[in-house]
């Protein structure tokens, strides 16, 4: 089941206090970015936040882990706590801060072909 655009719009609005929040649609589901880093996935209308130690501490005893899709690593499944704008913004900010900077793919320059001159 694909995720509803209305849920994405709501989540992005709720997370706005965390910083520059953007999203990208992929295969009917979504990746949510904060400051250019992927911090969460939304699959089947459920919010999955990338696991970090600081995020785990922020969530506390309500922590639930689940894979966002079959074969995926475990993420933090956020049920209805995303209704609390301050709480979810804090979680996203904390998560983004702990994640490494994304590595930009560098274009490889093709080497010019070597030409050999024949003597003669």
The first five atom37 places (N, CA, C, CB, O) and aatype in JSON, in Angstrom:
{
  "aatype": [20, 20, 20, 20, 20, 20, 20, 20, 20, 20, 20, 20, 20, 20, 20, 20, 20, 20, 20, 20, 20, 20, 20, 20, 20, 20, 20, 20, 20, 20, 20, 20, 20, 20, 20, 20, 20, 20, 20, 20, 20, 20, 20, 20, 20, 20, 20, 20, 20, 20, 20, 20, 20, 20, 20, 20, 20, 20, 20, 20, 20, 20, 20, 20, 20, 20, 20, 20, 20, 20, 20, 20, 20, 20, 20, 20, 20, 20, 20, 20, 20, 20, 20, 20, 20, 20, 20, 20, 20, 20, 20, 20, 20, 20, 20, 20, 20, 20, 20, 20, 20, 20, 20, 20, 20, 20, 20, 20, 20, 20, 20, 20, 20, 20, 20, 20, 20, 20, 20, 20],
  "atom_mask": [
    [1, 1, 1, 1, 1],
    [1, 1, 1, 1, 1],
    [1, 1, 1, 1, 1],
    [1, 1, 1, 1, 1],
    [1, 1, 1, 1, 1],
    [1, 1, 1, 1, 1],
    [1, 1, 1, 1, 1],
    [1, 1, 1, 1, 1],
    [1, 1, 1, 1, 1],
    [1, 1, 1, 1, 1],
    [1, 1, 1, 1, 1],
    [1, 1, 1, 1, 1],
    [1, 1, 1, 1, 1],
    [1, 1, 1, 1, 1],
    [1, 1, 1, 1, 1],
    [1, 1, 1, 1, 1],
    [1, 1, 1, 1, 1],
    [1, 1, 1, 1, 1],
    [1, 1, 1, 1, 1],
    [1, 1, 1, 1, 1],
    [1, 1, 1, 1, 1],
    [1, 1, 1, 1, 1],
    [1, 1, 1, 1, 1],
    [1, 1, 1, 1, 1],
    [1, 1, 1, 1, 1],
    [1, 1, 1, 1, 1],
    [1, 1, 1, 1, 1],
    [1, 1, 1, 1, 1],
    [1, 1, 1, 1, 1],
    [1, 1, 1, 1, 1],
    [1, 1, 1, 1, 1],
    [1, 1, 1, 1, 1],
    [1, 1, 1, 1, 1],
    [1, 1, 1, 1, 1],
    [1, 1, 1, 1, 1],
    [1, 1, 1, 1, 1],
    [1, 1, 1, 1, 1],
    [1, 1, 1, 1, 1],
    [1, 1, 1, 1, 1],
    [1, 1, 1, 1, 1],
    [1, 1, 1, 1, 1],
    [1, 1, 1, 1, 1],
    [1, 1, 1, 1, 1],
    [1, 1, 1, 1, 1],
    [1, 1, 1, 1, 1],
    [1, 1, 1, 1, 1],
    [1, 1, 1, 1, 1],
    [1, 1, 1, 1, 1],
    [1, 1, 1, 1, 1],
    [1, 1, 1, 1, 1],
    [1, 1, 1, 1, 1],
    [1, 1, 1, 1, 1],
    [1, 1, 1, 1, 1],
    [1, 1, 1, 1, 1],
    [1, 1, 1, 1, 1],
    [1, 1, 1, 1, 1],
    [1, 1, 1, 1, 1],
    [1, 1, 1, 1, 1],
    [1, 1, 1, 1, 1],
    [1, 1, 1, 1, 1],
    [1, 1, 1, 1, 1],
    [1, 1, 1, 1, 1],
    [1, 1, 1, 1, 1],
    [1, 1, 1, 1, 1],
    [1, 1, 1, 1, 1],
    [1, 1, 1, 1, 1],
    [1, 1, 1, 1, 1],
    [1, 1, 1, 1, 1],
    [1, 1, 1, 1, 1],
    [1, 1, 1, 1, 1],
    [1, 1, 1, 1, 1],
    [1, 1, 1, 1, 1],
    [1, 1, 1, 1, 1],
    [1, 1, 1, 1, 1],
    [1, 1, 1, 1, 1],
    [1, 1, 1, 1, 1],
    [1, 1, 1, 1, 1],
    [1, 1, 1, 1, 1],
    [1, 1, 1, 1, 1],
    [1, 1, 1, 1, 1],
    [1, 1, 1, 1, 1],
    [1, 1, 1, 1, 1],
    [1, 1, 1, 1, 1],
    [1, 1, 1, 1, 1],
    [1, 1, 1, 1, 1],
    [1, 1, 1, 1, 1],
    [1, 1, 1, 1, 1],
    [1, 1, 1, 1, 1],
    [1, 1, 1, 1, 1],
    [1, 1, 1, 1, 1],
    [1, 1, 1, 1, 1],
    [1, 1, 1, 1, 1],
    [1, 1, 1, 1, 1],
    [1, 1, 1, 1, 1],
    [1, 1, 1, 1, 1],
    [1, 1, 1, 1, 1],
    [1, 1, 1, 1, 1],
    [1, 1, 1, 1, 1],
    [1, 1, 1, 1, 1],
    [1, 1, 1, 1, 1],
    [1, 1, 1, 1, 1],
    [1, 1, 1, 1, 1],
    [1, 1, 1, 1, 1],
    [1, 1, 1, 1, 1],
    [1, 1, 1, 1, 1],
    [1, 1, 1, 1, 1],
    [1, 1, 1, 1, 1],
    [1, 1, 1, 1, 1],
    [1, 1, 1, 1, 1],
    [1, 1, 1, 1, 1],
    [1, 1, 1, 1, 1],
    [1, 1, 1, 1, 1],
    [1, 1, 1, 1, 1],
    [1, 1, 1, 1, 1],
    [1, 1, 1, 1, 1],
    [1, 1, 1, 1, 1],
    [1, 1, 1, 1, 1],
    [1, 1, 1, 1, 1],
    [1, 1, 1, 1, 1],
    [1, 1, 1, 1, 1]
  ],
  "atom_positions": [
    [[0.85, -1.18, 0.0], [0.0, 0.0, 0.0], [0.89, 1.24, 0.0], [-0.97, 0.0, 1.23], [1.78, 1.37, 0.85]],
    [[0.67, 2.11, -0.91], [1.46, 3.34, -1.01], [1.04, 4.34, 0.06], [1.31, 3.97, -2.42], [-0.09, 4.31, 0.55]],
    [[1.97, 5.19, 0.41], [1.72, 6.22, 1.42], [0.95, 7.38, 0.82], [3.04, 6.7, 2.02], [1.18, 7.77, -0.33]],
    [[0.03, 7.94, 1.59], [-0.78, 9.08, 1.16], [0.03, 10.37, 1.2], [-2.04, 9.22, 2.04], [0.76, 10.62, 2.16]],
    [[-0.1, 11.18, 0.16], [0.58, 12.48, 0.1], [0.16, 13.37, 1.26], [0.28, 13.19, -1.25], [0.96, 14.15, 1.76]],
    [[-1.08, 13.25, 1.69], [-1.56, 14.09, 2.8], [-0.81, 13.79, 4.1], [-3.07, 13.87, 3.0], [-0.59, 14.7, 4.9]],
    [[-0.42, 12.54, 4.3], [0.36, 12.2, 5.5], [1.76, 12.83, 5.41], [0.48, 10.65, 5.66], [2.26, 13.36, 6.4]],
    [[2.37, 12.77, 4.24], [3.69, 13.38, 4.06], [3.62, 14.88, 4.34], [4.23, 13.12, 2.63], [4.46, 15.43, 5.05]],
    [[2.62, 15.54, 3.77], [2.46, 16.98, 3.98], [2.32, 17.29, 5.47], [1.23, 17.5, 3.21], [2.91, 18.25, 5.96]],
    [[1.54, 16.48, 6.18], [1.35, 16.66, 7.62], [2.66, 16.47, 8.38], [0.28, 15.69, 8.15], [3.01, 17.29, 9.23]],
    [[3.39, 15.38, 8.07], [4.63, 15.09, 8.77], [5.68, 16.18, 8.54], [5.18, 13.75, 8.33], [6.35, 16.61, 9.48]],
    [[5.81, 16.62, 7.3], [6.77, 17.68, 6.99], [6.44, 18.95, 7.77], [6.79, 17.98, 5.48], [7.33, 19.63, 8.28]],
    [[5.15, 19.27, 7.86], [4.72, 20.43, 8.64], [5.04, 20.25, 10.12], [3.21, 20.68, 8.44], [5.5, 21.18, 10.79]],
    [[4.79, 19.05, 10.64], [5.05, 18.78, 12.05], [6.54, 18.87, 12.39], [4.52, 17.39, 12.42], [6.9, 19.29, 13.49]],
    [[7.4, 18.5, 11.45], [8.84, 18.47, 11.68], [9.54, 19.79, 11.36], [9.46, 17.37, 10.85], [10.76, 19.89, 11.51]],
    [[8.81, 20.78, 10.94], [9.39, 22.02, 10.42], [10.36, 22.7, 11.38], [8.29, 22.98, 10.09], [11.3, 23.35, 10.93]],
    [[10.16, 22.56, 12.66], [11.04, 23.21, 13.63], [12.42, 22.56, 13.72], [10.38, 23.2, 15.0], [13.32, 23.1, 14.35]],
    [[12.58, 21.39, 13.08], [13.86, 20.67, 13.13], [14.89, 21.28, 12.18], [13.66, 19.21, 12.78], [16.1, 21.07, 12.36]],
    [[14.44, 22.01, 11.19], [15.36, 22.59, 10.21], [14.79, 22.47, 8.81], [16.73, 21.89, 10.28], [13.57, 22.49, 8.63]],
    [[15.66, 22.36, 7.83], [15.26, 22.28, 6.42], [14.76, 20.86, 6.12], [16.43, 22.66, 5.48], [15.56, 19.96, 5.88]],
    [[13.44, 20.69, 6.14], [12.82, 19.39, 5.91], [12.36, 19.29, 4.46], [11.63, 19.16, 6.88], [11.64, 20.16, 3.97]],
    [[12.79, 18.24, 3.79], [12.35, 17.97, 2.43], [11.99, 16.49, 2.34], [13.45, 18.35, 1.38], [12.26, 15.72, 3.27]],
    [[11.4, 16.1, 1.23], [11.07, 14.69, 1.04], [11.21, 14.33, -0.42], [9.65, 14.38, 1.54], [11.24, 15.2, -1.3]],
    [[11.31, 13.04, -0.66], [11.43, 12.54, -2.01], [10.62, 11.26, -2.14], [12.92, 12.3, -2.39], [10.72, 10.36, -1.31]],
    [[9.82, 11.2, -3.18], [9.0, 10.01, -3.42], [9.83, 8.95, -4.13], [7.75, 10.37, -4.26], [10.53, 9.21, -5.11]],
    [[9.74, 7.73, -3.59], [10.46, 6.61, -4.18], [9.59, 5.36, -4.12], [11.81, 6.37, -3.45], [9.26, 4.87, -3.03]],
    [[9.23, 4.85, -5.27], [8.45, 3.62, -5.36], [7.15, 3.67, -4.56], [9.29, 2.46, -4.88], [6.75, 2.68, -3.95]],
    [[6.49, 4.81, -4.57], [5.22, 4.96, -3.86], [5.39, 5.27, -2.38], [4.42, 3.72, -4.0], [4.4, 5.53, -1.69]],
    [[6.61, 5.26, -1.9], [6.9, 5.57, -0.5], [7.8, 6.81, -0.48], [7.58, 4.35, 0.24], [8.11, 7.36, -1.54]],
    [[8.22, 7.25, 0.71], [8.94, 8.51, 0.82], [10.14, 8.42, 1.73], [8.01, 9.59, 1.31], [10.15, 7.67, 2.71]],
    [[11.16, 9.21, 1.4], [12.29, 9.45, 2.28], [12.16, 10.9, 2.76], [13.68, 9.19, 1.56], [11.86, 11.79, 1.97]],
    [[12.38, 11.12, 4.04], [12.34, 12.47, 4.61], [13.76, 12.87, 4.96], [11.4, 12.54, 5.86], [14.51, 12.12, 5.59]],
    [[14.12, 14.09, 4.55], [15.47, 14.62, 4.74], [15.42, 15.8, 5.71], [16.09, 15.04, 3.39], [14.46, 16.57, 5.73]],
    [[16.47, 15.93, 6.49], [16.66, 17.1, 7.34], [18.08, 17.59, 7.07], [16.42, 16.78, 8.88], [19.05, 16.9, 7.36]],
    [[18.18, 18.78, 6.52], [19.49, 19.33, 6.19], [20.24, 18.47, 5.19], [20.3, 19.48, 7.44], [21.47, 18.39, 5.25]],
    [[19.54, 17.84, 4.29], [20.16, 17.02, 3.26], [20.45, 15.59, 3.67], [21.41, 17.65, 2.85], [20.94, 14.8, 2.85]],
    [[20.17, 15.22, 4.91], [20.41, 13.86, 5.39], [19.09, 13.1, 5.46], [21.11, 13.87, 6.79], [18.08, 13.65, 5.9]],
    [[19.09, 11.85, 5.03], [17.89, 11.02, 5.17], [17.75, 10.68, 6.64], [17.97, 9.71, 4.28], [18.62, 10.03, 7.23]],
    [[16.64, 11.12, 7.24], [16.43, 10.88, 8.67], [15.27, 9.91, 8.93], [16.16, 12.18, 9.38], [15.17, 9.33, 10.01]],
    [[14.41, 9.74, 7.92], [13.24, 8.89, 8.13], [12.71, 8.38, 6.8], [12.15, 9.65, 8.89], [12.98, 8.94, 5.74]],
    [[11.94, 7.3, 6.9], [11.2, 6.77, 5.76], [9.74, 6.72, 6.15], [11.72, 5.36, 5.34], [9.41, 6.51, 7.32]],
    [[8.87, 6.91, 5.19], [7.44, 6.74, 5.43], [6.98, 5.66, 4.46], [6.64, 8.1, 5.24], [6.98, 5.86, 3.24]],
    [[6.59, 4.53, 5.01], [6.17, 3.38, 4.22], [4.84, 2.87, 4.75], [7.24, 2.26, 4.25], [4.66, 2.73, 5.96]],
    [[3.92, 2.6, 3.85], [2.59, 2.11, 4.25], [1.95, 3.0, 5.31], [2.68, 0.69, 4.77], [1.34, 2.52, 6.26]],
    [[2.1, 4.31, 5.12], [1.52, 5.31, 6.03], [2.04, 5.17, 7.47], [0.01, 5.18, 6.03], [1.33, 5.48, 8.42]],
    [[3.29, 4.71, 7.61], [3.91, 4.62, 8.92], [5.25, 5.35, 8.87], [4.1, 3.13, 9.36], [5.94, 5.32, 7.85]],
    [[5.61, 6.01, 9.98], [6.85, 6.76, 10.07], [7.93, 5.92, 10.72], [6.63, 8.06, 10.86], [7.77, 5.42, 11.84]],
    [[9.06, 5.77, 10.0], [10.21, 5.04, 10.5], [11.4, 6.0, 10.54], [10.52, 3.79, 9.6], [11.8, 6.53, 9.51]],
    [[11.96, 6.22, 11.73], [13.08, 7.14, 11.9], [14.36, 6.33, 12.02], [12.87, 8.05, 13.15], [14.4, 5.3, 12.69]],
    [[15.42, 6.82, 11.36], [16.71, 6.13, 11.41], [17.16, 6.0, 12.86], [17.78, 6.87, 10.58], [17.04, 6.95, 13.63]],
    [[17.67, 4.84, 13.22], [18.09, 4.64, 14.61], [19.42, 5.32, 14.94], [18.21, 3.16, 14.9], [20.39, 5.2, 14.19]],
    [[19.43, 6.02, 16.05], [20.65, 6.62, 16.61], [20.56, 6.47, 18.13], [20.81, 8.14, 16.18], [19.48, 6.29, 18.68]],
    [[21.7, 6.54, 18.78], [21.7, 6.43, 20.25], [20.95, 7.61, 20.88], [23.15, 6.37, 20.79], [20.19, 7.43, 21.83]],
    [[21.17, 8.81, 20.36], [20.49, 9.99, 20.92], [18.99, 9.91, 20.67], [21.06, 11.28, 20.31], [18.19, 10.3, 21.52]],
    [[18.6, 9.4, 19.5], [17.18, 9.23, 19.2], [16.53, 8.22, 20.14], [16.98, 8.79, 17.76], [15.41, 8.41, 20.6]],
    [[17.26, 7.15, 20.41], [16.77, 6.12, 21.33], [16.54, 6.7, 22.72], [17.78, 4.94, 21.4], [15.53, 6.41, 23.36]],
    [[17.47, 7.52, 23.18], [17.33, 8.16, 24.49], [16.14, 9.11, 24.5], [18.62, 8.93, 24.86], [15.42, 9.2, 25.5]],
    [[15.92, 9.83, 23.4], [14.8, 10.77, 23.31], [13.46, 10.04, 23.35], [14.9, 11.6, 22.02], [12.51, 10.49, 24.0]],
    [[13.38, 8.91, 22.66], [12.12, 8.15, 22.62], [11.84, 7.49, 23.96], [12.17, 7.08, 21.5], [10.7, 7.46, 24.42]],
    [[12.88, 6.96, 24.59], [12.72, 6.36, 25.91], [12.06, 5.0, 25.89], [11.94, 7.27, 26.79], [12.29, 4.2, 24.99]],
    [[11.23, 4.75, 26.89], [10.63, 3.42, 27.08], [9.56, 3.08, 26.04], [10.02, 3.34, 28.46], [9.15, 1.92, 25.94]],
    [[9.12, 4.05, 25.28], [8.11, 3.8, 24.24], [8.72, 3.29, 22.94], [7.31, 5.07, 23.97], [8.03, 3.2, 21.93]],
    [[10.02, 2.96, 22.95], [10.74, 2.57, 21.75], [10.17, 1.3, 21.13], [12.21, 2.39, 22.06], [10.03, 0.27, 21.79]],
    [[9.86, 1.38, 19.84], [9.43, 0.23, 19.05], [10.3, 0.22, 17.8], [7.89, 0.28, 18.7], [10.43, 1.24, 17.12]],
    [[10.88, -0.93, 17.51], [11.69, -1.05, 16.3], [11.02, -2.0, 15.31], [13.12, -1.55, 16.65], [10.42, -3.0, 15.7]],
    [[11.13, -1.65, 14.03], [10.55, -2.47, 12.98], [11.22, -2.1, 11.66], [9.0, -2.28, 12.89], [11.7, -0.97, 11.5]],
    [[11.27, -3.03, 10.71], [11.82, -2.68, 9.4], [10.76, -1.95, 8.57], [12.32, -3.95, 8.66], [9.59, -2.34, 8.6]],
    [[11.14, -0.91, 7.82], [10.16, -0.19, 7.02], [9.64, -0.98, 5.82], [10.77, 1.1, 6.53], [8.56, -0.7, 5.3]],
    [[10.42, -1.97, 5.39], [10.02, -2.85, 4.28], [10.77, -4.17, 4.45], [10.32, -2.19, 2.87], [11.78, -4.2, 5.15]],
    [[10.3, -5.24, 3.84], [10.96, -6.54, 4.02], [12.44, -6.49, 3.63], [10.24, -7.6, 3.18], [12.8, -5.98, 2.57]],
    [[13.27, -7.02, 4.5], [14.7, -7.07, 4.25], [15.47, -5.84, 4.71], [14.93, -7.28, 2.82], [16.7, -5.82, 4.63]],
    [[14.78, -4.83, 5.18], [15.42, -3.59, 5.63], [15.96, -3.73, 7.04], [14.44, -2.4, 5.56], [15.55, -4.61, 7.8]],
    [[16.9, -2.85, 7.38], [17.4, -2.76, 8.75], [16.28, -2.23, 9.64], [18.66, -1.85, 8.84], [15.3, -1.68, 9.16]],
    [[16.46, -2.41, 10.93], [15.46, -1.93, 11.89], [15.55, -0.41, 12.02], [15.66, -2.6, 13.27], [16.63, 0.17, 12.05]],
    [[14.38, 0.21, 12.1], [14.23, 1.66, 12.31], [13.35, 1.84, 13.53], [13.62, 2.38, 11.04], [12.73, 0.88, 14.0]],
    [[13.29, 3.07, 14.04], [12.36, 3.37, 15.12], [10.99, 3.64, 14.5], [12.84, 4.61, 15.97], [10.85, 4.54, 13.68]],
    [[10.0, 2.86, 14.88], [8.64, 3.05, 14.4], [7.94, 4.04, 15.32], [7.85, 1.69, 14.34], [7.8, 3.8, 16.52]],
    [[7.52, 5.16, 14.75], [6.88, 6.21, 15.54], [5.38, 6.14, 15.27], [7.46, 7.64, 15.2], [4.93, 6.42, 14.16]],
    [[4.64, 5.78, 16.29], [3.21, 5.57, 16.11], [2.47, 6.9, 16.05], [2.65, 4.71, 17.24], [2.41, 7.51, 14.98]],
    [[1.91, 7.35, 17.14], [1.12, 8.58, 17.1], [1.84, 9.76, 17.77], [-0.22, 8.36, 17.77], [1.26, 10.85, 17.87]],
    [[3.07, 9.56, 18.21], [3.79, 10.65, 18.87], [4.14, 11.78, 17.91], [5.06, 10.13, 19.51], [4.49, 12.88, 18.34]],
    [[4.05, 11.52, 16.6], [4.34, 12.59, 15.63], [3.27, 13.66, 15.64], [4.49, 12.0, 14.23], [3.4, 14.69, 14.98]],
    [[2.19, 13.42, 16.38], [1.15, 14.44, 16.57], [1.68, 15.6, 17.41], [-0.1, 13.83, 17.23], [1.18, 16.72, 17.32]],
    [[2.7, 15.33, 18.22], [3.32, 16.34, 19.08], [4.45, 17.02, 18.28], [3.88, 15.69, 20.42], [5.54, 16.46, 18.14]],
    [[4.18, 18.2, 17.77], [5.1, 18.93, 16.89], [6.48, 19.13, 17.53], [4.51, 20.28, 16.52], [7.5, 18.89, 16.88]],
    [[6.52, 19.55, 18.77], [7.8, 19.81, 19.44], [8.59, 18.52, 19.6], [7.57, 20.46, 20.81], [9.8, 18.49, 19.35]],
    [[7.93, 17.44, 20.03], [8.59, 16.17, 20.26], [9.17, 15.6, 18.96], [7.62, 15.17, 20.87], [10.33, 15.19, 18.95]],
    [[8.4, 15.58, 17.89], [8.89, 14.99, 16.64], [9.97, 15.87, 16.01], [7.73, 14.8, 15.64], [10.92, 15.36, 15.43]],
    [[9.84, 17.19, 16.13], [10.89, 18.07, 15.63], [12.2, 17.84, 16.38], [10.47, 19.55, 15.76], [13.27, 17.81, 15.78]],
    [[12.11, 17.67, 17.7], [13.3, 17.37, 18.49], [13.93, 16.05, 18.06], [12.95, 17.33, 20.0], [15.15, 15.97, 17.9]],
    [[13.12, 15.01, 17.86], [13.64, 13.71, 17.44], [14.35, 13.81, 16.09], [12.5, 12.68, 17.37], [15.44, 13.26, 15.91]],
    [[13.75, 14.5, 15.15], [14.35, 14.64, 13.82], [15.65, 15.45, 13.89], [13.36, 15.3, 12.84], [16.63, 15.09, 13.25]],
    [[15.65, 16.52, 14.67], [16.85, 17.34, 14.83], [17.98, 16.52, 15.47], [16.54, 18.59, 15.7], [19.12, 16.56, 15.01]],
    [[17.65, 15.78, 16.52], [18.62, 14.92, 17.22], [19.18, 13.86, 16.27], [17.96, 14.25, 18.45], [20.38, 13.61, 16.24]],
    [[18.3, 13.26, 15.5], [18.71, 12.21, 14.57], [19.65, 12.77, 13.51], [17.48, 11.57, 13.91], [20.7, 12.19, 13.24]],
    [[19.27, 13.89, 12.9], [20.1, 14.5, 11.85], [21.47, 14.88, 12.39], [19.41, 15.74, 11.27], [22.48, 14.72, 11.71]],
    [[21.51, 15.39, 13.61], [22.78, 15.82, 14.21], [23.72, 14.63, 14.39], [22.54, 16.51, 15.56], [24.94, 14.77, 14.22]],
    [[23.18, 13.47, 14.72], [24.01, 12.3, 14.99], [24.42, 11.55, 13.72], [23.27, 11.35, 15.92], [25.42, 10.82, 13.73]],
    [[23.69, 11.71, 12.65], [24.02, 11.01, 11.4], [25.21, 11.67, 10.71], [22.81, 10.98, 10.45], [25.39, 12.88, 10.8]],
    [[26.02, 10.87, 10.03], [27.15, 11.45, 9.3], [26.67, 12.27, 8.12], [28.12, 10.35, 8.82], [25.57, 12.06, 7.61]],
    [[27.5, 13.22, 7.7], [27.18, 14.0, 6.51], [27.09, 13.06, 5.33], [28.22, 15.12, 6.26], [27.85, 12.09, 5.23]],
    [[26.17, 13.35, 4.43], [26.03, 12.5, 3.25], [27.22, 12.71, 2.32], [24.71, 12.78, 2.52], [27.72, 13.82, 2.17]],
    [[27.63, 11.64, 1.73], [28.76, 11.71, 0.81], [28.2, 11.99, -0.58], [29.62, 10.39, 0.83], [27.35, 11.25, -1.08]],
    [[28.69, 13.04, -1.18], [28.25, 13.36, -2.53], [28.97, 12.44, -3.5], [28.52, 14.84, -2.88], [30.17, 12.2, -3.38]],
    [[28.22, 11.93, -4.45], [28.82, 11.08, -5.46], [29.66, 11.95, -6.38], [27.74, 10.3, -6.26], [29.18, 12.94, -6.93]],
    [[30.89, 11.57, -6.54], [31.78, 12.34, -7.39], [31.75, 11.73, -8.79], [33.22, 12.37, -6.83], [31.8, 10.52, -8.96]],
    [[31.66, 12.6, -9.76], [31.7, 12.13, -11.14], [33.14, 11.78, -11.47], [31.14, 13.21, -12.14], [34.07, 12.54, -11.17]],
    [[33.3, 10.64, -12.06], [34.65, 10.26, -12.45], [34.93, 10.83, -13.83], [34.83, 8.72, -12.44], [34.13, 10.7, -14.75]],
    [[36.07, 11.44, -13.93], [36.44, 12.02, -15.21], [37.03, 10.91, -16.06], [37.46, 13.2, -15.04], [37.89, 10.15, -15.63]],
    [[36.54, 10.84, -17.26], [37.1, 9.82, -18.15], [38.46, 10.3, -18.63], [36.15, 9.53, -19.35], [38.66, 11.47, -18.98]],
    [[39.38, 9.38, -18.63], [40.73, 9.71, -19.05], [40.78, 9.76, -20.57], [41.75, 8.67, -18.49], [40.15, 8.95, -21.25]],
    [[41.53, 10.7, -21.08], [41.63, 10.73, -22.54], [42.36, 9.5, -23.05], [42.36, 12.01, -23.01], [43.28, 8.98, -22.42]],
    [[41.93, 9.05, -24.19], [42.56, 7.85, -24.75], [43.98, 8.19, -25.18], [41.74, 7.3, -25.97], [44.27, 9.25, -25.74]],
    [[44.83, 7.26, -24.88], [46.23, 7.43, -25.27], [46.36, 7.05, -26.74], [47.18, 6.57, -24.38], [45.84, 6.03, -27.19]],
    [[47.04, 7.88, -27.44], [47.31, 7.57, -28.84], [48.79, 7.34, -29.01], [46.81, 8.7, -29.77], [49.62, 8.04, -28.42]],
    [[49.09, 6.4, -29.8], [50.51, 6.12, -30.04], [50.82, 6.49, -31.48], [50.85, 4.61, -29.76], [50.06, 6.21, -32.41]],
    [[51.9, 7.12, -31.61], [52.34, 7.51, -32.96], [53.29, 6.44, -33.48], [53.03, 8.91, -32.95], [54.23, 6.02, -32.81]],
    [[53.01, 6.04, -34.65], [53.89, 5.05, -35.27], [55.06, 5.77, -35.94], [53.11, 4.19, -36.31], [54.88, 6.77, -36.64]],
    [[56.19, 5.27, -35.72], [57.38, 5.86, -36.32], [57.39, 5.55, -37.82], [58.67, 5.31, -35.64], [57.02, 4.46, -38.25]],
    [[57.79, 6.46, -38.54], [57.93, 6.11, -39.92], [57.55, 7.04, -40.9], [57.26, 5.03, -40.16], [57.66, 6.75, -42.09]]
  ]
}
